[in-house]
Amino acid sequence: MEKVKNSVRLTGYAGADPVIITFASEKKLARLSIGVHEFYKNSQGEAVDQTQWFQLVFWNQKVELVEDVVKKGAALRVEGKLSVQAYTDKAGEQRYTTEIVVNELEIVDRYQL
């Protein structure tokens, strides 16, 4: 059996242009959402197209590629790891968000999806 590891692969479409953040240390971060479609038939036999959205995070050299190439609607294939972040909202409630920290990015032809 393969060693257990935190790994996820997704193929889908960029939901918006990426948001780029530059830190004082000159490090860069890019955030982007990706929509992943799932097609199936429900219990009544009707075709269903369901889209799930995932938040992607890119660091360092990957940011430059994202910044230069990725635009809303781009077809992407990504591989990375799940990362859960905790924060306190304005009401003082503890909240959690799950992101995918991307280590591999491929721009694919829309017809390969």
SEKETOR-572894 format. One record per atom (N, C-alpha, C, O): residue in one letter; atom name; z, y, x. Coordinates in Angstrom, 1 decimal. Each point is the difference from the previous one (the first is absolute). Example, Ala and Ser with C-alpha at 12.3 -4.5 7.8 and 13.67 -1.06 7.14 Angstrom:
REM SEKETOR-572894
+------+------+--------+--------+--------+
! rest ! atom !     c3 !     c2 !     c1 !
+------+------+--------+--------+--------+
!    a !    N !    7.8 !   -5.7 !   13.2 !
!    a !   CA !    0.0 !    1.2 !   -0.9 !
!    a !    C !    0.0 !    1.2 !    0.9 !
!    a !    O !    0.7 !    0.0 !    1.0 !
!    s !    N !   -1.4 !    1.1 !   -1.4 !
!    s !   CA !    0.0 !    1.1 !    0.9 !
!    s !    C !    0.8 !    1.1 !   -0.8 !
!    s !    O !    0.1 !    1.1 !    0.5 !
+------+------+--------+--------+--------+
This chain:
REM SEKETOR-572894
+------+------+--------+--------+--------+
! rest ! atom !     c3 !     c2 !     c1 !
+------+------+--------+--------+--------+
!    m !    N !    0.0 !   -1.2 !    0.8 !
!    m !   CA !    0.0 !    1.2 !   -0.8 !
!    m !    C !    0.0 !    1.2 !    0.9 !
!    m !    O !    0.7 !    0.1 !    1.0 !
!    e !    N !   -1.5 !    0.9 !   -1.4 !
!    e !   CA !   -0.1 !    1.3 !    0.7 !
!    e !    C !    1.4 !    0.7 !   -0.1 !
!    e !    O !    0.7 !   -0.1 !   -1.0 !
!    k !    N !   -0.4 !    0.9 !    2.0 !
!    k !   CA !    1.2 !    0.8 !    0.0 !
!    k !    C !   -0.1 !    1.0 !   -1.2 !
!    k !    O !   -1.1 !    0.5 !   -0.3 !
!    v !    N !    2.2 !   -0.3 !   -0.3 !
!    v !   CA !    0.1 !    1.0 !   -1.1 !
!    v !    C !   -0.2 !    1.4 !    0.6 !
!    v !    O !    0.7 !    0.3 !    0.9 !
!    k !    N !   -1.5 !    0.5 !   -1.5 !
!    k !   CA !   -0.2 !    1.4 !    0.4 !
!    k !    C !   -0.3 !    0.9 !   -1.1 !
!    k !    O !   -0.6 !   -0.5 !   -1.0 !
!    n !    N !    0.9 !    1.7 !    1.1 !
!    n !   CA !   -0.3 !    1.1 !   -1.0 !
!    n !    C !   -1.4 !    0.4 !    0.2 !
!    n !    O !   -0.4 !    0.8 !    0.9 !
!    s !    N !   -0.5 !   -1.3 !   -1.8 !
!    s !   CA !   -1.4 !    0.4 !    0.2 !
!    s !    C !   -0.7 !    0.0 !   -1.4 !
!    s !    O !    0.3 !   -0.8 !   -0.9 !
!    v !    N !   -1.2 !    1.8 !    0.7 !
!    v !   CA !   -0.7 !    0.2 !   -1.2 !
!    v !    C !   -1.4 !    0.4 !    0.3 !
!    v !    O !   -0.2 !    0.8 !    0.9 !
!    r !    N !   -0.7 !   -1.3 !   -1.7 !
!    r !   CA !   -1.5 !    0.4 !    0.1 !
!    r !    C !   -0.4 !    0.4 !   -1.4 !
!    r !    O !    0.2 !   -0.6 !   -1.0 !
!    l !    N !   -0.9 !    1.8 !    1.0 !
!    l !   CA !   -0.6 !    0.5 !   -1.3 !
!    l !    C !   -1.4 !    0.5 !    0.2 !
!    l !    O !   -0.4 !    0.4 !    1.1 !
!    t !    N !   -0.4 !   -0.5 !   -2.1 !
!    t !   CA !   -1.3 !    0.5 !    0.0 !
!    t !    C !   -0.2 !    0.8 !   -1.3 !
!    t !    O !    0.3 !   -0.5 !   -1.1 !
!    g !    N !   -0.7 !    1.8 !    1.2 !
!    g !   CA !   -0.1 !    0.8 !   -1.2 !
!    g !    C !   -0.6 !    1.3 !    0.3 !
!    g !    O !   -0.7 !    0.2 !    1.0 !
!    y !    N !    0.9 !    0.8 !   -1.8 !
!    y !   CA !   -0.6 !    1.3 !    0.1 !
!    y !    C !    1.1 !    1.1 !    0.2 !
!    y !    O !    1.1 !    0.0 !   -0.6 !
!    a !    N !   -1.4 !    1.0 !    1.4 !
!    a !   CA !    0.8 !    1.1 !    0.3 !
!    a !    C !    0.1 !    0.8 !   -1.3 !
!    a !    O !   -1.0 !    0.4 !   -0.6 !
!    g !    N !    2.3 !   -0.1 !    0.1 !
!    g !   CA !    0.2 !    0.7 !   -1.2 !
!    g !    C !   -0.2 !    1.5 !    0.1 !
!    g !    O !   -0.2 !    0.7 !   -1.0 !
!    a !    N !    0.3 !   -0.2 !    2.2 !
!    a !   CA !   -0.1 !    1.5 !    0.3 !
!    a !    C !   -0.3 !    0.2 !    1.5 !
!    a !    O !    0.1 !   -1.0 !    0.8 !
!    d !    N !   -0.4 !    2.2 !   -0.4 !
!    d !   CA !   -0.1 !    0.3 !    1.4 !
!    d !    C !    1.3 !   -0.2 !    0.6 !
!    d !    O !    1.1 !    0.2 !   -0.6 !
!    p !    N !   -1.0 !   -0.6 !    1.9 !
!    p !   CA !    1.3 !   -0.2 !    0.6 !
!    p !    C !    0.7 !    1.3 !    0.3 !
!    p !    O !   -0.6 !    1.1 !    0.1 !
!    v !    N !    2.0 !   -1.2 !   -0.1 !
!    v !   CA !    0.8 !    1.1 !    0.3 !
!    v !    C !    0.5 !   -0.2 !    1.4 !
!    v !    O !    0.5 !   -1.0 !    0.4 !
!    i !    N !   -0.8 !    2.0 !    0.5 !
!    i !   CA !    0.3 !   -0.1 !    1.4 !
!    i !    C !    1.2 !    0.9 !    0.3 !
!    i !    O !    0.0 !    1.2 !   -0.4 !
!    i !    N !    1.0 !   -1.7 !    1.1 !
!    i !   CA !    1.1 !    0.8 !    0.5 !
!    i !    C !    0.1 !   -0.1 !    1.5 !
!    i !    O !    0.0 !   -1.0 !    0.6 !
!    t !    N !    0.1 !    2.2 !    0.0 !
!    t !   CA !    0.2 !    0.1 !    1.5 !
!    t !    C !    1.4 !    0.4 !    0.2 !
!    t !    O !    0.5 !    1.1 !   -0.5 !
!    f !    N !    0.2 !   -1.8 !    1.4 !
!    f !   CA !    1.4 !    0.3 !    0.4 !
!    f !    C !    0.0 !    0.9 !    1.2 !
!    f !    O !   -1.0 !    0.0 !    0.7 !
!    a !    N !    2.1 !    0.6 !   -0.4 !
!    a !   CA !    0.2 !    0.9 !    1.2 !
!    a !    C !   -0.3 !   -0.8 !    1.3 !
!    a !    O !   -0.4 !    0.6 !    0.9 !
!    s !    N !    0.7 !   -1.9 !   -0.9 !
!    s !   CA !   -0.2 !   -0.8 !    1.2 !
!    s !    C !   -1.5 !   -0.4 !    0.1 !
!    s !    O !   -0.3 !   -0.8 !    0.9 !
!    e !    N !   -0.6 !    1.4 !   -1.7 !
!    e !   CA !   -1.4 !   -0.3 !    0.0 !
!    e !    C !   -0.4 !   -1.4 !   -0.6 !
!    e !    O !   -1.1 !   -0.4 !    0.0 !
!    k !    N !    2.1 !   -0.3 !   -0.5 !
!    k !   CA !   -0.3 !   -1.3 !   -0.7 !
!    k !    C !   -0.6 !    0.4 !   -1.3 !
!    k !    O !    0.4 !    1.0 !   -0.6 !
!    k !    N !   -1.2 !   -1.9 !    0.1 !
!    k !   CA !   -0.7 !    0.2 !   -1.3 !
!    k !    C !    0.3 !   -1.2 !   -0.9 !
!    k !    O !    0.2 !   -1.1 !    0.4 !
!    l !    N !   -0.2 !    1.5 !   -1.7 !
!    l !   CA !    0.3 !   -1.0 !   -1.1 !
!    l !    C !   -1.1 !    0.2 !   -1.0 !
!    l !    O !   -0.2 !    1.2 !   -0.4 !
!    a !    N !   -0.3 !   -2.2 !   -0.2 !
!    a !   CA !   -1.0 !    0.1 !   -1.1 !
!    a !    C !    0.6 !   -0.8 !   -1.2 !
!    a !    O !    0.4 !   -1.1 !    0.2 !
!    r !    N !   -0.5 !    1.6 !   -1.4 !
!    r !   CA !    0.4 !   -0.7 !   -1.2 !
!    r !    C !   -1.2 !   -0.1 !   -0.9 !
!    r !    O !   -0.8 !    1.0 !   -0.1 !
!    l !    N !    0.7 !   -2.1 !   -0.6 !
!    l !   CA !   -1.2 !   -0.3 !   -0.8 !
!    l !    C !    0.4 !   -1.0 !   -1.0 !
!    l !    O !    0.7 !   -1.0 !    0.3 !
!    s !    N !   -1.2 !    1.1 !   -1.5 !
!    s !   CA !    0.1 !   -1.1 !   -1.0 !
!    s !    C !   -1.2 !   -0.8 !   -0.1 !
!    s !    O !   -1.1 !    0.5 !    0.2 !
!    i !    N !    1.3 !   -1.8 !   -0.5 !
!    i !   CA !   -1.2 !   -0.9 !   -0.1 !
!    i !    C !    0.2 !   -0.7 !   -1.3 !
!    i !    O !    1.0 !   -0.5 !   -0.4 !
!    g !    N !   -2.1 !    0.5 !   -0.4 !
!    g !   CA !   -0.1 !   -0.7 !   -1.3 !
!    g !    C !   -0.6 !   -1.4 !    0.2 !
!    g !    O !   -1.1 !   -0.1 !    0.5 !
!    v !    N !    1.8 !   -0.9 !   -0.9 !
!    v !   CA !   -0.5 !   -1.4 !    0.1 !
!    v !    C !   -0.2 !   -0.6 !   -1.4 !
!    v !    O !    0.9 !    0.0 !   -0.8 !
!    h !    N !   -2.1 !   -0.4 !    0.6 !
!    h !   CA !   -0.4 !   -0.6 !   -1.4 !
!    h !    C !    0.3 !   -1.5 !    0.0 !
!    h !    O !   -0.2 !   -0.7 !    0.9 !
!    e !    N !    0.6 !    0.3 !   -2.1 !
!    e !   CA !    0.2 !   -1.4 !   -0.3 !
!    e !    C !   -0.7 !   -0.3 !   -1.3 !
!    e !    O !    0.2 !    0.7 !   -1.0 !
!    f !    N !   -1.1 !   -1.6 !    1.0 !
!    f !   CA !   -0.8 !   -0.4 !   -1.2 !
!    f !    C !    0.5 !   -1.3 !   -0.5 !
!    f !    O !    0.1 !   -1.0 !    0.8 !
!    y !    N !    0.1 !    0.9 !   -2.1 !
!    y !   CA !    0.4 !   -1.3 !   -0.5 !
!    y !    C !   -0.2 !    0.0 !   -1.5 !
!    y !    O !   -0.3 !    1.1 !   -0.6 !
!    k !    N !    0.4 !   -2.2 !   -0.1 !
!    k !   CA !   -0.1 !   -0.1 !   -1.4 !
!    k !    C !    1.4 !   -0.2 !   -0.6 !
!    k !    O !    0.7 !   -0.9 !    0.5 !
!    n !    N !   -0.4 !    1.6 !   -1.5 !
!    n !   CA !    1.3 !   -0.1 !   -0.7 !
!    n !    C !    0.0 !   -1.2 !   -0.9 !
!    n !    O !   -0.9 !   -0.7 !   -0.1 !
!    s !    N !    2.1 !    0.5 !   -0.6 !
!    s !   CA !    0.1 !   -1.2 !   -0.8 !
!    s !    C !   -1.0 !    0.0 !   -1.2 !
!    s !    O !   -0.2 !   -1.0 !   -0.6 !
!    q !    N !   -0.3 !    2.2 !    0.2 !
!    q !   CA !   -1.0 !    0.1 !   -1.0 !
!    q !    C !   -1.4 !   -0.2 !    0.5 !
!    q !    O !   -1.0 !    0.1 !   -0.8 !
!    g !    N !    0.8 !   -0.4 !    2.1 !
!    g !   CA !   -1.3 !   -0.2 !    0.6 !
!    g !    C !   -0.7 !    1.3 !    0.3 !
!    g !    O !   -1.2 !    0.0 !    0.4 !
!    e !    N !    1.9 !    1.2 !   -0.5 !
!    e !   CA !   -0.6 !    1.3 !    0.3 !
!    e !    C !    0.0 !    0.3 !    1.5 !
!    e !    O !    1.1 !   -0.3 !    0.6 !
!    a !    N !   -2.1 !    0.8 !   -0.1 !
!    a !   CA !    0.0 !    0.4 !    1.5 !
!    a !    C !    0.9 !    1.2 !    0.2 !
!    a !    O !   -0.1 !    1.0 !   -0.8 !
!    v !    N !    0.9 !   -1.0 !    1.8 !
!    v !   CA !    0.9 !    1.1 !    0.3 !
!    v !    C !   -0.2 !    0.4 !    1.4 !
!    v !    O !   -0.1 !   -0.8 !    0.9 !
!    d !    N !    0.0 !    2.1 !   -0.7 !
!    d !   CA !   -0.1 !    0.6 !    1.4 !
!    d !    C !    1.3 !    0.8 !    0.2 !
!    d !    O !    0.1 !    1.1 !   -0.6 !
!    q !    N !    0.8 !   -1.6 !    1.4 !
!    q !   CA !    1.3 !    0.6 !    0.2 !
!    q !    C !    0.0 !    0.6 !    1.4 !
!    q !    O !   -0.4 !   -0.7 !    1.0 !
!    t !    N !    0.8 !    2.0 !   -0.8 !
!    t !   CA !    0.1 !    0.6 !    1.3 !
!    t !    C !    1.4 !    0.2 !    0.4 !
!    t !    O !    0.8 !    0.6 !   -0.8 !
!    q !    N !   -0.4 !   -1.0 !    2.0 !
!    q !   CA !    1.3 !    0.3 !    0.5 !
!    q !    C !   -0.1 !    1.0 !    1.2 !
!    q !    O !   -1.0 !   -0.1 !    0.7 !
!    w !    N !    1.9 !    1.0 !   -0.6 !
!    w !   CA !   -0.1 !    1.0 !    1.1 !
!    w !    C !    1.1 !   -0.3 !    1.0 !
!    w !    O !    1.1 !   -0.3 !   -0.3 !
!    f !    N !   -1.5 !    0.5 !    1.6 !
!    f !   CA !    0.9 !   -0.2 !    1.1 !
!    f !    C !   -0.1 !    1.2 !    0.9 !
!    f !    O !   -1.0 !    0.6 !    0.2 !
!    q !    N !    2.2 !   -0.2 !    0.4 !
!    q !   CA !    0.0 !    1.1 !    0.9 !
!    q !    C !   -0.1 !   -0.5 !    1.4 !
!    q !    O !    0.7 !   -0.9 !    0.5 !
!    l !    N !   -1.7 !    1.5 !    0.3 !
!    l !   CA !   -0.2 !   -0.4 !    1.4 !
!    l !    C !    0.5 !    1.1 !    0.9 !
!    l !    O !   -0.1 !    1.2 !   -0.3 !
!    v !    N !    0.5 !   -1.6 !    1.5 !
!    v !   CA !    0.5 !    0.9 !    1.0 !
!    v !    C !   -0.7 !   -0.4 !    1.3 !
!    v !    O !    0.0 !   -1.1 !    0.4 !
!    f !    N !   -0.6 !    2.1 !    0.3 !
!    f !   CA !   -0.7 !   -0.2 !    1.3 !
!    f !    C !    0.7 !    0.9 !    1.0 !
!    f !    O !    0.4 !    1.1 !   -0.3 !
!    w !    N !   -0.3 !   -1.6 !    1.5 !
!    w !   CA !    0.6 !    0.7 !    1.1 !
!    w !    C !   -1.0 !    0.1 !    1.2 !
!    w !    O !   -0.8 !   -0.8 !    0.2 !
!    n !    N !    1.0 !    1.9 !    0.6 !
!    n !   CA !   -0.6 !    0.2 !    1.3 !
!    n !    C !   -1.6 !   -0.1 !   -0.1 !
!    n !    O !   -0.6 !    0.7 !   -0.7 !
!    q !    N !    0.0 !   -1.6 !    1.5 !
!    q !   CA !   -1.4 !    0.0 !    0.2 !
!    q !    C !   -0.7 !   -0.4 !   -1.4 !
!    q !    O !   -1.1 !    0.5 !   -0.2 !
!    k !    N !    1.7 !   -1.2 !   -0.6 !
!    k !   CA !   -0.6 !   -0.4 !   -1.3 !
!    k !    C !   -0.1 !    1.2 !   -0.9 !
!    k !    O !   -0.9 !    0.1 !   -0.8 !
!    v !    N !    1.8 !    0.9 !    1.0 !
!    v !   CA !   -0.1 !    1.3 !   -0.8 !
!    v !    C !   -1.3 !    0.7 !    0.3 !
!    v !    O !   -0.7 !    0.5 !   -1.0 !
!    e !    N !    0.2 !   -0.5 !    2.2 !
!    e !   CA !   -1.2 !    0.7 !    0.3 !
!    e !    C !   -1.2 !   -0.6 !   -0.7 !
!    e !    O !   -0.9 !    0.7 !   -0.5 !
!    l !    N !    0.9 !   -2.1 !    0.5 !
!    l !   CA !   -1.1 !   -0.7 !   -0.7 !
!    l !    C !    0.1 !    0.3 !   -1.5 !
!    l !    O !   -1.1 !    0.3 !   -0.6 !
!    v !    N !    2.3 !   -0.3 !    0.0 !
!    v !   CA !    0.1 !    0.3 !   -1.4 !
!    v !    C !   -0.4 !    1.4 !   -0.3 !
!    v !    O !   -0.7 !    0.2 !   -1.0 !
!    e !    N !    1.1 !    0.7 !    1.8 !
!    e !   CA !   -0.3 !    1.4 !   -0.2 !
!    e !    C !   -1.5 !    0.3 !    0.1 !
!    e !    O !   -0.5 !    0.8 !   -0.8 !
!    d !    N !   -0.2 !   -1.5 !    1.7 !
!    d !   CA !   -1.4 !    0.3 !    0.2 !
!    d !    C !   -0.9 !   -0.8 !   -1.0 !
!    d !    O !   -1.1 !    0.5 !   -0.4 !
!    v !    N !    1.5 !   -1.7 !   -0.1 !
!    v !   CA !   -0.9 !   -0.8 !   -0.7 !
!    v !    C !    0.4 !   -0.3 !   -1.5 !
!    v !    O !   -0.9 !   -0.1 !   -0.8 !
!    v !    N !    2.2 !    0.0 !    0.5 !
!    v !   CA !    0.4 !   -0.4 !   -1.3 !
!    v !    C !    0.0 !    1.2 !   -1.0 !
!    v !    O !    0.7 !    1.0 !    0.3 !
!    k !    N !   -1.3 !   -1.2 !   -1.4 !
!    k !   CA !   -0.1 !    1.0 !   -1.0 !
!    k !    C !    0.3 !   -0.8 !   -1.4 !
!    k !    O !   -0.1 !   -1.2 !    0.0 !
!    k !    N !    0.4 !    2.0 !   -1.0 !
!    k !   CA !    0.3 !   -0.6 !   -1.3 !
!    k !    C !   -1.2 !   -0.9 !   -0.4 !
!    k !    O !   -1.2 !    0.3 !    0.2 !
!    g !    N !    1.5 !   -1.6 !   -0.6 !
!    g !   CA !   -1.0 !   -0.9 !   -0.4 !
!    g !    C !   -0.5 !   -0.9 !    1.1 !
!    g !    O !   -0.7 !   -1.0 !   -0.3 !
!    a !    N !    1.1 !    1.2 !    1.5 !
!    a !   CA !   -0.4 !   -0.9 !    1.1 !
!    a !    C !    0.5 !   -1.4 !   -0.2 !
!    a !    O !    1.2 !   -0.2 !   -0.4 !
!    a !    N !   -2.0 !   -0.8 !    0.7 !
!    a !   CA !    0.4 !   -1.4 !   -0.1 !
!    a !    C !    0.7 !   -0.3 !    1.3 !
!    a !    O !   -0.6 !    0.1 !    1.1 !
!    l !    N !    1.8 !   -0.7 !   -1.2 !
!    l !   CA !    0.8 !   -0.3 !    1.2 !
!    l !    C !    0.5 !   -1.4 !    0.0 !
!    l !    O !    0.3 !   -0.5 !   -1.1 !
!    r !    N !   -0.1 !    0.0 !    2.3 !
!    r !   CA !    0.7 !   -1.3 !    0.1 !
!    r !    C !    1.1 !    0.3 !    1.0 !
!    r !    O !   -0.3 !    0.5 !    1.2 !
!    v !    N !    1.6 !   -0.7 !   -1.5 !
!    v !   CA !    1.1 !    0.3 !    0.9 !
!    v !    C !    0.9 !   -1.2 !    0.2 !
!    v !    O !    0.1 !   -0.9 !   -0.9 !
!    e !    N !    0.6 !    0.9 !    2.0 !
!    e !   CA !    1.0 !   -1.0 !    0.3 !
!    e !    C !    1.2 !    0.8 !    0.6 !
!    e !    O !   -0.2 !    0.9 !    0.8 !
!    g !    N !    1.4 !   -1.3 !   -1.3 !
!    g !   CA !    1.2 !    0.7 !    0.6 !
!    g !    C !    1.2 !   -0.7 !   -0.5 !
!    g !    O !    0.0 !   -1.2 !   -0.3 !
!    k !    N !    1.1 !    1.9 !    0.3 !
!    k !   CA !    1.3 !   -0.6 !   -0.4 !
!    k !    C !    0.7 !    0.9 !   -1.0 !
!    k !    O !   -0.2 !    1.2 !   -0.1 !
!    l !    N !    1.0 !   -1.8 !   -0.8 !
!    l !   CA !    0.7 !    0.7 !   -1.0 !
!    l !    C !    1.2 !    0.7 !    0.6 !
!    l !    O !    0.7 !   -0.6 !    0.9 !
!    s !    N !   -0.5 !    1.8 !   -1.4 !
!    s !   CA !    1.2 !    0.8 !    0.5 !
!    s !    C !    0.6 !    0.6 !   -1.2 !
!    s !    O !   -0.6 !    0.7 !   -0.8 !
!    v !    N !    1.9 !   -0.9 !    0.6 !
!    v !   CA !    0.8 !    0.6 !   -1.1 !
!    v !    C !    0.8 !    1.2 !    0.5 !
!    v !    O !    0.7 !   -0.2 !    1.0 !
!    q !    N !   -0.9 !    1.3 !   -1.6 !
!    q !   CA !    0.7 !    1.2 !    0.4 !
!    q !    C !    0.9 !    0.4 !   -1.1 !
!    q !    O !   -0.3 !   -0.1 !   -1.2 !
!    a !    N !    1.5 !    0.5 !    1.5 !
!    a !   CA !    1.0 !    0.5 !   -0.9 !
!    a !    C !    0.1 !    1.5 !    0.1 !
!    a !    O !    0.0 !    0.6 !    1.1 !
!    y !    N !    0.3 !    0.1 !   -2.3 !
!    y !   CA !    0.2 !    1.4 !    0.0 !
!    y !    C !    0.8 !    0.4 !   -1.2 !
!    y !    O !    0.2 !   -0.8 !   -0.9 !
!    t !    N !    0.4 !    2.0 !    0.9 !
!    t !   CA !    0.8 !    0.5 !   -1.1 !
!    t !    C !   -0.8 !    1.0 !   -0.7 !
!    t !    O !   -0.5 !    1.0 !    0.6 !
!    d !    N !    0.3 !   -1.2 !   -1.9 !
!    d !   CA !   -0.8 !    1.0 !   -0.8 !
!    d !    C !    0.9 !    1.3 !   -0.3 !
!    d !    O !    1.1 !    0.1 !    0.4 !
!    k !    N !   -1.8 !    0.8 !   -1.1 !
!    k !   CA !    0.7 !    1.3 !   -0.3 !
!    k !    C !    1.2 !   -0.2 !   -0.9 !
!    k !    O !    0.9 !    0.8 !    0.1 !
!    a !    N !   -0.8 !   -1.9 !   -0.8 !
!    a !   CA !    1.1 !   -0.2 !   -0.9 !
!    a !    C !    1.1 !   -0.8 !    0.7 !
!    a !    O !    1.1 !   -0.3 !   -0.6 !
!    g !    N !   -1.3 !    0.1 !    1.9 !
!    g !   CA !    1.0 !   -0.8 !    0.8 !
!    g !    C !    0.0 !   -1.5 !   -0.1 !
!    g !    O !    0.8 !   -0.7 !    0.5 !
!    e !    N !   -1.9 !    0.2 !   -1.1 !
!    e !   CA !   -0.2 !   -1.4 !   -0.2 !
!    e !    C !   -0.7 !   -0.6 !    1.2 !
!    e !    O !   -0.9 !    0.6 !    0.6 !
!    q !    N !    1.4 !   -1.8 !   -0.2 !
!    q !   CA !   -0.7 !   -0.7 !    1.1 !
!    q !    C !   -1.3 !   -0.7 !   -0.5 !
!    q !    O !    0.1 !   -0.7 !   -1.0 !
!    r !    N !   -1.2 !    1.0 !    1.6 !
!    r !   CA !   -1.3 !   -0.5 !   -0.4 !
!    r !    C !   -0.6 !   -0.8 !    1.2 !
!    r !    O !    0.4 !    0.2 !    1.2 !
!    y !    N !   -1.3 !   -1.1 !   -1.5 !
!    y !   CA !   -0.7 !   -0.7 !    1.0 !
!    y !    C !   -1.5 !    0.0 !   -0.2 !
!    y !    O !   -0.5 !    0.1 !   -1.2 !
!    t !    N !   -0.3 !   -0.1 !    2.3 !
!    t !   CA !   -1.4 !    0.0 !   -0.1 !
!    t !    C !   -0.5 !   -1.1 !    1.0 !
!    t !    O !    0.5 !   -0.1 !    1.1 !
!    t !    N !   -1.6 !   -0.6 !   -1.5 !
!    t !   CA !   -0.6 !   -1.0 !    0.9 !
!    t !    C !   -1.3 !    0.5 !    0.5 !
!    t !    O !   -0.9 !    0.4 !   -0.9 !
!    e !    N !    0.7 !   -0.4 !    2.2 !
!    e !   CA !   -1.3 !    0.5 !    0.6 !
!    e !    C !   -0.6 !   -1.2 !    0.8 !
!    e !    O !    0.8 !   -0.9 !    0.4 !
!    i !    N !   -2.0 !    1.0 !   -0.1 !
!    i !   CA !   -0.7 !   -0.9 !    1.0 !
!    i !    C !   -0.3 !    0.8 !    1.2 !
!    i !    O !   -0.8 !    0.9 !    0.0 !
!    v !    N !    1.4 !   -1.3 !    1.1 !
!    v !   CA !   -0.2 !    0.7 !    1.3 !
!    v !    C !   -1.2 !   -0.8 !    0.6 !
!    v !    O !    0.1 !   -1.1 !    0.4 !
!    v !    N !   -1.3 !    1.8 !   -0.3 !
!    v !   CA !   -1.2 !   -0.6 !    0.3 !
!    v !    C !   -0.2 !   -0.1 !    1.5 !
!    v !    O !    0.2 !    0.9 !    0.8 !
!    n !    N !   -0.6 !   -2.1 !   -0.3 !
!    n !   CA !   -0.3 !   -0.2 !    1.4 !
!    n !    C !   -1.4 !   -0.4 !    0.3 !
!    n !    O !   -0.5 !    0.1 !    1.1 !
!    e !    N !   -0.2 !   -0.5 !   -2.2 !
!    e !   CA !   -1.5 !   -0.3 !    0.1 !
!    e !    C !   -0.7 !    0.7 !   -1.2 !
!    e !    O !    0.5 !   -0.2 !   -1.2 !
!    l !    N !   -1.6 !    0.9 !    1.5 !
!    l !   CA !   -0.7 !    0.6 !   -1.1 !
!    l !    C !   -1.5 !   -0.3 !    0.2 !
!    l !    O !   -0.5 !    0.2 !    1.2 !
!    e !    N !   -0.2 !   -0.5 !   -2.2 !
!    e !   CA !   -1.4 !   -0.2 !    0.0 !
!    e !    C !   -0.7 !    0.7 !   -1.2 !
!    e !    O !    0.5 !   -0.2 !   -1.1 !
!    i !    N !   -1.5 !    1.0 !    1.4 !
!    i !   CA !   -0.7 !    0.6 !   -1.1 !
!    i !    C !   -1.1 !   -1.0 !   -0.3 !
!    i !    O !   -0.8 !   -0.4 !    0.8 !
!    v !    N !    0.7 !    0.0 !   -2.1 !
!    v !   CA !   -1.0 !   -1.0 !   -0.4 !
!    v !    C !   -1.0 !    0.6 !   -1.0 !
!    v !    O !    0.2 !    1.0 !   -0.6 !
!    d !    N !   -1.3 !   -1.7 !    0.5 !
!    d !   CA !   -1.0 !    0.3 !   -0.9 !
!    d !    C !    0.5 !   -0.3 !   -1.4 !
!    d !    O !    0.6 !   -1.0 !   -0.3 !
!    r !    N !   -0.8 !    1.9 !   -0.7 !
!    r !   CA !    0.5 !   -0.1 !   -1.3 !
!    r !    C !   -0.5 !   -1.4 !   -0.7 !
!    r !    O !    0.7 !   -0.5 !   -0.8 !
!    y !    N !   -1.8 !    0.0 !    1.3 !
!    y !   CA !   -0.5 !   -1.2 !   -0.6 !
!    y !    C !    0.7 !   -1.3 !    0.6 !
!    y !    O !   -0.3 !   -1.1 !   -0.4 !
!    q !    N !    1.1 !    1.3 !    1.4 !
!    q !   CA !    0.8 !   -1.1 !    0.6 !
!    q !    C !    1.2 !   -0.3 !   -0.7 !
!    q !    O !    0.7 !   -1.0 !    0.2 !
!    l !    N !   -0.3 !    1.9 !   -1.2 !
!    l !   CA !    1.3 !   -0.2 !   -0.7 !
!    l !    C !   -0.1 !   -1.0 !   -1.1 !
!    l !    O !    1.0 !   -0.2 !   -0.7 !
+------+------+--------+--------+--------+
